């Protein structure tokens, strides 16, 4: 009896990451961009903006794709 192994043939953006089914690679990319913007804002002296971007980056990789998109909109 043969065992079939399903290969994930979706694009890199939509593939799930190693942390779980609901966390895609797109979430990690969004979180990285938002956290870099957070660091830049805090470095420039925009503390509250940096805190907001930090929270948005944390939310974008913790939950599913719709939360990541909402956090990106709020962070922008």
C-alpha positions as a Markdown table, in Angstrom:
| # | Residue | x | y | z |
|---|---|---|---|---|
| 1 | Unk | 0.0 | 0.0 | 0.0 |
| 2 | Unk | 1.4 | 3.4 | -1.1 |
| 3 | Unk | 1.4 | 6.4 | 1.2 |
| 4 | Unk | 0.6 | 9.6 | -0.5 |
| 5 | Unk | 2.4 | 12.7 | 0.6 |
| 6 | Unk | 0.6 | 15.9 | -0.2 |
| 7 | Unk | 3.0 | 18.5 | -1.4 |
| 8 | Unk | 2.1 | 22.1 | -0.7 |
| 9 | Unk | 2.1 | 23.7 | -4.1 |
| 10 | Unk | 0.7 | 27.0 | -3.1 |
| 11 | Unk | 2.7 | 30.2 | -3.6 |
| 12 | Unk | 5.3 | 31.1 | -0.9 |
| 13 | Unk | 3.0 | 33.9 | 0.4 |
| 14 | Unk | 0.1 | 31.5 | 1.2 |
| 15 | Unk | 2.1 | 28.5 | 2.5 |
| 16 | Unk | 1.7 | 27.7 | 6.2 |
| 17 | Unk | 4.7 | 28.2 | 8.4 |
| 18 | Unk | 6.2 | 25.8 | 10.8 |
| 19 | Unk | 4.3 | 27.3 | 13.8 |
| 20 | Unk | 0.9 | 26.2 | 12.7 |
| 21 | Unk | -1.8 | 25.9 | 10.1 |
| 22 | Unk | -3.2 | 29.4 | 10.5 |
| 23 | Unk | 0.1 | 31.3 | 10.3 |
| 24 | Unk | 1.2 | 31.7 | 6.8 |
| 25 | Unk | 4.5 | 33.0 | 5.4 |
| 26 | Unk | 2.6 | 36.2 | 4.4 |
| 27 | Unk | 2.0 | 36.9 | 8.1 |
| 28 | Unk | 5.7 | 36.7 | 8.8 |
| 29 | Unk | 6.5 | 39.1 | 6.0 |
| 30 | Unk | 4.0 | 41.6 | 7.2 |
| 31 | Unk | 5.2 | 41.2 | 10.8 |
| 32 | Unk | 8.8 | 41.8 | 9.8 |
| 33 | Unk | 8.0 | 44.9 | 7.8 |
| 34 | Unk | 5.9 | 46.3 | 10.7 |
| 35 | Unk | 8.5 | 45.6 | 13.3 |
| 36 | Unk | 11.2 | 47.3 | 11.2 |
| 37 | Unk | 8.9 | 50.3 | 10.9 |
| 38 | Unk | 8.4 | 50.1 | 14.7 |
| 39 | Unk | 12.1 | 50.2 | 15.3 |
| 40 | Unk | 12.6 | 53.1 | 12.9 |
| 41 | Unk | 9.8 | 55.1 | 14.6 |
| 42 | Unk | 11.1 | 54.5 | 18.1 |
| 43 | Unk | 14.6 | 55.5 | 16.9 |
| 44 | Unk | 13.3 | 58.7 | 15.4 |
| 45 | Unk | 11.6 | 59.6 | 18.6 |
| 46 | Unk | 8.0 | 58.7 | 17.6 |
| 47 | Unk | 7.3 | 56.6 | 20.7 |
| 48 | Unk | 3.5 | 56.2 | 20.4 |
| 49 | Unk | 3.7 | 55.5 | 16.7 |
| 50 | Unk | 6.4 | 52.9 | 17.4 |
| 51 | Unk | 4.3 | 51.2 | 20.1 |
| 52 | Unk | 1.3 | 51.1 | 17.7 |
| 53 | Unk | 3.4 | 49.5 | 15.0 |
| 54 | Unk | 4.9 | 47.0 | 17.5 |
| 55 | Unk | 1.4 | 45.9 | 18.6 |
| 56 | Unk | 0.3 | 45.7 | 14.9 |
| 57 | Unk | 3.4 | 43.5 | 14.1 |
| 58 | Unk | 2.7 | 41.2 | 17.1 |
| 59 | Unk | -0.9 | 40.8 | 16.0 |
| 60 | Unk | 0.0 | 40.2 | 12.4 |
| 61 | Unk | 1.9 | 36.9 | 13.0 |
| 62 | Unk | -0.1 | 35.6 | 16.0 |
| 63 | Unk | -3.5 | 35.3 | 14.3 |
| 64 | Unk | -4.9 | 34.5 | 10.9 |
| 65 | Unk | -4.6 | 36.3 | 7.6 |
| 66 | Unk | -7.6 | 38.7 | 8.2 |
| 67 | Unk | -6.1 | 39.9 | 11.4 |
| 68 | Unk | -2.8 | 40.4 | 9.7 |
| 69 | Unk | -4.4 | 42.5 | 7.0 |
| 70 | Unk | -6.3 | 44.6 | 9.6 |
| 71 | Unk | -3.1 | 45.1 | 11.6 |
| 72 | Unk | -1.4 | 46.3 | 8.4 |
| 73 | Unk | -4.1 | 48.8 | 7.6 |
| 74 | Unk | -4.1 | 50.1 | 11.2 |
| 75 | Unk | -0.3 | 50.2 | 11.2 |
| 76 | Unk | -0.2 | 52.1 | 8.0 |
